[in-house]
Amino acid sequence: MSELKIAVVIYEPIGSDTSRVYRGLKTALEFKEAGDEVVVVFDGSGVESLAAISDPKHKMNPLAVALQDNILGACGFCVNSHGVSDPIETGGWPLLTDYKGEASTRNLVVQGYQILSF
């Protein structure tokens, strides 16, 4: 495994820009396939994207499946505020609440991850 540590953070709602969500997931997959340490976090409106691609019928679901071990989860606060608790829970994705109920970008930086946002 290389020394690269990459965190792909997806903020984009899938209904707004499908290509941006796709690009974020494919970027994470590229790093994974190269043997780099990569994690994916869904934050802000991006939690809607994780909810959508969790559906096995969604065209991007195979990417979610391929990255299942790399997806840390979704911002707990955002999941509730965007009303996507059910699909996130059904998908088995963890809620990230490490900073006052929200996902922490700082923790990723402290752990040595370079942040790429989509």
Secondary structure, DSSP 8 states (H G I E B T S, - for coil): --S-EEEEEE---TTT-HHHHHHHHHHHHHHHHTT-EEEEEE-TTHHHHHHHHTSTTSTTHHHHHHTTTTEEEEEHHHHHHTT-HHHHHHHT--EE-TBTTB--HHHHHHTT-EEEE-
